[in-house]
Structures are given as structure tokens and as C-alpha cells.
Amino acid sequence: MARAAGDGAAPAALRLSRRHARSPRRCHGGAGDRPAPLARAAGRRRRPVRAGGRARIPRGVRHRRRHAAVAPALRASRRAGHDHADRAGRAPQPRRADALPRGCRARRRRPSLSRGRPMTPLTLEANLRAGDHVCAMYDTDAEWLRAAIPYFSEGLVRGEACVYVAPEKDTAQLEVALRAAGIDMDAALRRGALRFATAEATYLRDGHFDPDAIIALWQELIDAAEGNGYTNLRVAGCPTWVNEGVPGAERWAEYEAEVNEFFRGRRAIKLCQYDRRLFSPTLLLDVLGCHPFAVVRGAVHANPFAGMPSARADHDLTDALARERTARLAAEAACRKKDEFIAVFSHELRTPLSSAVLAASLIERLPASDTRVATARDVLRRQLDQARRLVDELLDMERIATGQATLTTSRVDLAQLARECVAALPVRDHEFHVDARPAWVIGDLARLEQIVGHLLAHVAKHTPAGGRITLSVFDDADDVVLRVDGPAASPRAGARSLGLSLARRLVELHGGRVQDTGDGPGHVVRLPAAPPV
């Protein structure tokens, strides 16, 4: 809600002078001198009179008065822009009406609210108090002056120390506009009530932008203003240098949030002006959320976007983008692993199911007295057992992933366990060599058997029949090493399987890790050694 101006009246230079006001139309004849229908119509069109006897001013008259009041300042600022263009050696931009033929006058279009260019009054309808932090965004120089002129005029009338930080071109244009508005600029500059400064003398004193340093500068200016008898410090400016690649400029949104907390409770008022033509939408949204108040149609309103989440909430957009990219790559990798796991499980489950379906079809077609029926029953039973084990392994992986798997730990001799697992293999199509020395670990006996069994099965799967498989167990510092080696790598030696994935998960659950040997279908498992008894 806009705050009505109550503490101080508007400057005399910004009040509507009598020479700009139009006298109301006078009707020389009363209703009695007209015909009855016209008299009734005139009575219906008569506007009501407000309390106190003051007639309501039509909207068009109000707009004309506002335009007449602001016209001198706009003409002076336009002249200042032309002078600056002459000094810079550039041709001034022609006015839009200059391109029209002589005698033709451009029709004034009523500004549309949706275009963001509403007609605003000359006086800034606000009762700014100490600690206020206001944001004003504009598209044209006219909108910039319509907020800056009354802002500084009100500050000078209230006896506040005013500081404007901007490039020299903008300060010169504002000075001319304030003079045209009737402000005694010579007296204000002479006594130090109004000072112009550049970014190099304030924000970039050390060649880079440091939020802590500029906040310390504002504290010095506040103390100096109080020491010189000023009621408040009133600051305004447009940080156009943020887009020039100055070191530390990426912390501007962080600075706006910090200075908002700094001004709260201090005798200072700050107006931050942003040209929409120069700043990115992301930065404008960030700084808008750092201001409790915003200028809308010439009045200061409570900002409904204050405190909204910022695109630079961590004050470093580069780091945020890097973290987002890292998280996205991790999610993509997890999705690839999931797809690979589903493909591996589907392949391994299809093999026993296909064999089981074939055996069942043979049993159905062959007579019961055929000897092949018994063989088909054995194949069906083994393949169904294999499918059941695959499903159990899948459930085990799901329990480990969700943290529901539990271990019943005890002291286990990993060398003795390896020898027992080799002896329990149902098919001995390979030559096994076991070199195991006593090595004790703390673990779940059943889970350790699963680990050794899956590693042996994976190596045997990729080892030709009759090949040599070596299993070694030994101590290595604080670890117990279990190594399973096969012959030279086959074309599918690096393929993954559900059993190998489960073995890796179980080793990690015991606090160990699994590594590939690199020179064949082998694996190296390292488990923490059990403390000596």
C-alpha cells in the first residue's frame, strides 16, 4: 500500500503554479435560460462537490496539469543530453515528432499499463522513513527523472544529506533537471547537502567490488551526516558498472540483500534505480526480491516480491550451475546403471526360464514311460531353482539399497571359508588352485559364502573348460585380501552379472571394496582384518 505523504510537504518548486492551471469553464447562462431537456441534461452531467466545497477535478485536467508541471524539467534534461552529445562528438538523436511533415502533429497515445509505461505524477507519493530500501525500475530517461527529481527534492526540503552515485553523464543530466525544477543547486552543492559521486570513488575504490567495504562506507557517511546536523542520509544511484565485468560484480545480489539488513534501523534511505535496457531479467528478479518497497506509477508501495527465492541464493551463480551440472551427471549415471542392471537381470532370468519352458514342453509331449521325461524333470527343477536364486538375489540387493539388510557378524577364517566354497562347487569343469593362509575377518558367514561363491561363478563363467582358476587369501597390513584369478581375458570378461553386483554390495556392506585385476576375469576383495584375540 502506498504511504501518504504526511511528514513533509512537497517542495515548492514541484507544486503546481497558477500559470499552468486552467480556469474552469464558465457558463453564462443558467439552467433557467435553456430549454427544459437541455436543463435536465445539464443537471445530470453536473459533477458532485466534495466535502469542503471543492469541486472534483476531471481526469484530463489533472493529466494536463501534471504534464505542464514536469515539462520544464524534461525539456532541460533533453537539452543537457544534446549538449553532452555535442561534447562527445555524436549527433543527438532526433525526436520522434521531428520526422513528421510540417503542420502534422502526432497524436498522443494514452500509455498502457501492460506496457509498463503508465503516466506518473511529478511528486513521489511516499512518506519515506529512515531505514527504507526502495527499488525503481525504468525504461526511459523520463521515468528515471520522474523518480529521481522528487526523491532528492524531498530530501533537501527535510534537511537530509543527499548522495547520488552514477556516471558523470547521468549526474550532469540530473543536475540540470533539478535546476529546472527550481532547486537551488548552487546552495545545496556549496553546503554539501547534495553530492555527486562516481562508482570509482565509492563502489570500486580498490579496483574491485567488495560488499563489506561499501557497507563500511555507508556507515561512515551516516556518521558524518549525523555529525553535520542532517536528519538522514539519502542515497540513490544506478549501478551500470555491474555489466562491465568488474571483479566482484557477481556479488551484487549478495550486496543488495546485506545492505537491506544494514539500513534497517539506521538513519538512512536508499533508492536503487535499474534500467531494464541494461540488466538481465535474472539480476532484476534477484535485486527486486531484496527491496521491501518498490516504485510503481510514481508511488512507493510495499513490494510483494520481497524475500522471494533468488536465482543466486548462494550468492554465486557459477558454483550453483556447477553443482547443478554435477547432480545432473550423477542422476544420469544412476539411470544408466539402473538400465544396465535391468538388462542384465532380464538376460540372466530369461536363460533358466527358457530352459524350464523347454523341459516342461518335453514332459507334456513325451509319454510317461519315456526315460527322457525324468531328465526333463531334473532340468526343470534345476532351472526353477536358478530362477528362484536370481529373484532372491534381486530382493537382497533391494534390501541393501534401502538399508534393511542386517548382518549377523562373528569371527570368520576367510581361508577356511574359501576352501569349503571350492569343495562345494557342483560342477568341476576347471582346475582350481587354492593358496589360502589363515586370515580372520568380522562378518556374516552366510553373506561371505555368497561373496566367494559369486566371484568363483563369475570367473568360471568367463574361463574356458579345463582352464586354471587360482584363489588366494592372505593378510596385507590392516586388510585381508581375497583374490580370484582366471586365464587371459575372454571377449566378455568385463561383462556384469547380477551375482557380481550383489557381491560388490555385500563387500561394501562389510566395509570392504572390490577391484578388477585388469589382466583377466579376476577380482580382488579387500576386507578389514579382525583385531587379534
N, C-alpha and C positions, 0 to 999 in steps of 0.2 A: 504494500500500500504506500502511495506517495505521502510523504510527510509535509504538511502545510508549513509555509514559512511563517514562523512565529517569533523567533529570537531577534531577527534584524530585518529591517525593511530593505527593499531592493534599492540599488544605487540610484541616485538622482539622474545620472546620465542614461540609465536604462528605462526610466519612466516614460510614459507616452506624453510627448509635448503637445501643446494645444494646436500648433500649426499642422500637425499630422492628422488630427481628429477632424472628422466631418460632422458638421452640424446636422441634426435631424431635419427631415423634410417637414416643411410647414404647409398645412392645408388652409387655404384662405377661406374656404367655405366649410361650415359645419354640416352636420347630418341633416339639419333642417333645410338647408339650401339645395339639397339633392332630391331626386325622385325617391319614392319610398323603397323600391327594390335596391337602388344603389345604397341608400342609407342603411338598409338591413345588412347588405353585403359588407359595407364598411364596418358595421358593428361587429360582424362575425370575424372580420380579419383583424380587429384590434387586439393587440397583444396584452396579456395581463401585466400588471405593475407589481414589482416585488415589494416586500415589506420595506418601509422607509421612503417610498415614493420614487425609487429609481427604476426606470424602465429597463426591460431586458434588451441587451444589445444583440442585433441579428448576427448570425454566424459570419456572413460575408463581411460585415463591418469589422468584426473582430479580426478576421484574417487580413483585411487591408491595413488595419492599424498595426498589426504585428509586422507585416511586410514593410510598412513605412518606417517603423522604428529600427528594423535591422538593416535596411537598405544602405545607410551611410557606412556602417562597418563593413558590409560586403563589398561596396564599391572601393573603399580604401584598401581592403585586403587584395582585391583584384589588381589595383594599381601597384601595390607592393610586389605582387607576383610578376607583373610586367617589368617593373624596374629590376628585379632580381634576374629575370631572363635577359634583359639588356646587358647587365653587368657580366653575366655568364657567357655572352656571345650567342645566345639561342634566340630564335624567333618566338615570340609569345604565341600561345595557342589562341586562335580566333574564337570568338563567342559563337554560340550556335545560331544566334539571330543574325550574325553578320552575313551568313550565306544566303539570306532571304533577299528577294528583289526589293528595290526601294518602294516604299509605300505599303509593303506587306508586313503584317505583324503576326508573329507566331502565337497561336492560341495556347493559353496557359492550361496545362493538363493538371487535373487535381491529383496529387500524389496518392498512390495506392499503398495501403498498409501492408499488403502482401509483398510489395517490392522492398520494404524496409526503408522507405524514404518518406515518412509522414511529415507534415508541416509542424514544426515545433515552435513554441513561443521563444522570445528572446530571453526572458528570465528563467533561470534554472529553478524549477519548482521543487525546492528541497530545503530542509532545515538541518543542514549538516552539523554534526556534533563531533567532538573530539573522539578519535578512535575509529571513525568511519573509513571504510575502504571501498571505493566506488570504481566500477568498470564502465567505460563508454566506448562503444564500437561505432565506427562511421565509415561511410563510403565516399564522401566528398569533403572538400575543404570547408564548404559551408556548414556541414554538420559538425565538423571539428570546432569551428569558431562559435557555433551556437551553444556549445557546452563549455568551451574554454573561457569565453568573454565573461559571462555571468559568474562563472566559478571564481575567477580572480577578482572580479569587481566586488563580489560579496565578501571575499577575504580582506580586501583593502578597506572596505567600509567597517568591518568588525575589528580592525586593528590586528590582523594576523600577519605573520611573516610568510610571504609567498615565494615559492621557488618553482621555476619551470625548467625542466631538463629536456632538451631537444636539440636537433641540429640548428646551426645559425640561420639557415633559411627559414625554418619554422618560427624561431624566436623573433626574427625581424618582421615576419608577417603578423604574428600575434601582437607585437608592439604597435604596429600601425593600426591594427583593428581596435586595440584598447584606446589609443589616442582618438580615433574616430568616434568611439563610444562615449567620449567625454571624460576619460580618466586622465588625471594629471600625472602623466608618466614621468615627467622630469622630477617632480617632488617625490614620487614613490621610489624611483631609482636612486635619488640622492640620499634619502634617509635609510635606504636598504630594506624598505618594506617589500619590494619586489625585486627578485634577482633572477637572471637568466644564466643557465649553465649548460655545458655540453656533456655528452656521455663520457668523453675522455677525461673530464675533470671530476666525474662522480663515479659512475659505474665501472669505468675502465681505467682507474687511476694507476694501477700497477701493470697495465697492458693486458689484463685478463679480467674476467668477471668472477668475483668471489661473493656469494650471498652474505657471509658473515661480515665481510669488510664493509659492504654497503649498508647493512643494518647498523653497524657501529657508526657510520657516517650520519645516518638519520638521528641516532641518539645524540651525537654532537650538535646537530642543527637544532634539535628540540631544546637542549640545554641552553644553547646560545639564544634562541628565541625567547625563552623564559627570562634569561638574564637581561635582555634588552627591553623587557616590558611588553612583549607581544603576547596576545592571549593564546594563540595556537600557531603551529607550523602547518602551512597549507602547501602541499606538493602536488605537481602534475607533470606529465610527460608522456611521450610515445617512444618506446624502445625500438626504433627502426634498426639498430645495430645488431639485434638478435639474429637477423637473417644474413649477416655478413661473415659468418664463420669465425667469430671471435672466440678464443679459447674460454671455456666455461659457460658459453651461451646456452649449452644444452641443459644447464641447471636453472633456467629462468622460471620454469613452472615450480620448481622447488622453492625458489626465492619468493615467488608470489604467495605461496602457502605460509612460509615463515614470516614474511612481513605482515601478513594479515593477523597472525597471532601477536606480532610485536606491537603493532599500532593499537591493539585492543587495550584500553585503559590508559593510553598516553595522550598527551595534548598534541595530537597531530591528525591531519586529514590528508588522504591521498586519493587522487583521481588518475587512473591508468587509462590512457586512450590508445586504441588499437585500430589501425587502418586495415580494413578487411582485404584491401587490394594487395597488401604486403605480407600478411601472415597466413600460414596454413590453417585449414579448419581444425586439425588436431591440436595445435597450440592454442587456438582461440577457445576451444572447448575446455582445455586444461586451465587456462587462466580465468575463464568465466566461473568455473567452479570454486575459485579461490577468493571471490569477492562477495561479501554479504549483500551489496547493493549494486544496482545497475541503472544506467540512464536509459530511459525508454520514452520517446516522444517528448523530450525536454523536461522530464520529471524523474526524480530518483525514486526507485521502487525497490522493495525487498526482492532479492534475487532468488527465484525458485530453484535454480540450478546450483546454488551454493552447497558445497560439500559433496557433490556428486563424484562417483568414481572417475579417476583420471586415467587417460592412456599412459601417463607417466607416473603412476602411483609410486613406483620405486625410484623416481627421480632420475632414472637412467634408461632411456628408451632402447639404447643399444644392448644393454645387458638383458632387458626384458625380451627383446627379439631373439637374442642368442639362447636364452633359456627356453623360449617357446620352440625354437628350432630343435634344440636338444630333446625336449619332451616329445616333439612330433616324430623325430627319428627313432626314439626309443619305442614309441607306440607302434610305428610301422614295423620295427624289428620284431616286437612281440606278436604282431599279427602274422608276420611271415613264419615265425616259429610255430604259431598255432596251426596255420595252414599245413606246414610241413608235418607236424605231429598227426594231424587228421589223415593226411595222405599215407603216412607210414602205418598208422593203426589200421586203416582200411585195407591196405595191402596185406598186412600180416593176418588180419582176421579173414580175408577172403580165401586165403590158402587152405586153412583147415575146414572152412565151411564148404568149399568146393569139393574137397575130398570126401567130406561127410555126405554131401548130396549124392556124389557118385556111388559111394558104398551103399547108401540107402536104396538107390535105384537098382543096383545089382541084387540086393536082398529081395526086392519086390519082384524082379523078373525071374530070378532063378528058383528052381524048386527047393523045398526044404532039405531034401536028401543030398543036394549038391554040396561037395566039400568046400566050394568057393564061398558058400554062404558064411561059414564060420570065419574065414579070413576077412570077408567084408565086414562082419560084426566087429572084429578086432580093430580094423581100420576105422570104423565109425566111432568106436569108443575112444580110441587114441585122439582122433581129430576133435571130438567134442570136448575131451579133457584139455586139449591145447586151446580151444576157443574159450573155455572157462578160465584158464590161466591168464589169457590175454585180457579178459574182462576184469579179473581180479587185479591185474597189474594196473589197468586203467583206473580202477577205483582207488588203488594205493596212491597213484600219482595225484588224484583229486584230493585225497585226504592230506597228503603232504603239502599241496599248494594252498589249501585252506587252513593249515595248521592244526588239523585234527589227528594227525598221526602221532602215536606215542611209542616210546622205546622202553623196553624192559632191559636195563643195562646190567652187565656183570663183567667180570674179568674173563677175557677170551684169548686163548692162544691161537693167533691167526695162522700160524704154520700148520698146526694140527688140523684146523678147520679146512685149510686148502687141500691137504692130503685126503681128507674124508670126502670133499666135494669131487675130486678127480676120481676117487674109487666108486662114487655113487653114480657116475655118468651111465645112462642106459645104453648108449651106442659108443663103441670104441673104434672109430674109423681112423683115428690119428694116433701118433706116437707122442705120449705125454712124458715130460721130464720135469720132476718136482725137485727144486732146490730150496728148501724151506728150513730156516733156523728158528728156534723158539723166539716169538715176539708177541708181547701181550698188549692188548688194547682194551678199552672200556667201550662196550657196545652191546647191541641186541643180537643174540646168537642167531635167531631166525632171519633177521634182516641182513646180517653179514653173510649168511649162507646164500641169500638171494643175490647179493652183490657178486660173490665169487662165481655163482652159477651163471648169471647173465653175462659176465665178462668171458668166461670159458665158452659159452654158447656162441657169442658174437665172433670170437676169434676162430672157433671151429667152423663156423658158417662160411668164413672167407678164406679157409685154408683147404687146399686140395686134399683128397683122400690119401692117407698114408703120410701126410706131412707131419713135421715135428712141431709141437707146441710146448713151450717152456713156461713154467710157473715158478716164480721166485718170491720168497718172503724174507726180509731182513730189516734190521734196525738202521736208521740213518738219523743221528742226533736225537732230536725230540720226536721224530716221526717213525712210524712203522710203514715200510714200503711193500706193496703187493704189486708185482709186475707179471703181466701175461703177454708173451711174445709169440708171434707166428712167423712163417716164412715171408718172402718178399711180398709186397702189397699186390693184391689182385685188383682188377678193374673196379670192383665195388667195395674195396677195403674201407673206404671212408664213409660208406652209407650208414645212415642212422637206423635204429630199430627201437621199438617200444621197450624191450628189455634193457638196452643200453641207456636209454633216457631214464628209466626207473632206477638203474644202478647209480647214475650220477646224482639223482635226487636223494637216494638213501645215503650215499657217501657224504653229501653236503649236510644231511640231517645229523650225521655223526661228527660234524666239524672238520671233515676232510675235503679233498679235491681229487678230480680225475683228470689225467693228461694223456694225450695220444703219444705213442712212441715216435711216430713220424717215419719209421723205416719198415713198416709192415702193419698188419691188422692187430696191433697190440695196444695195451693200455697200462698206465702207471697210476696206482691209487696210493695216496698218502693219508694216513690216519694218525691222530695224536696218540702217542705212546702212553700206556698206562703207567702211573707212578710206581716205583719199586715197592715191594711189600717189605 
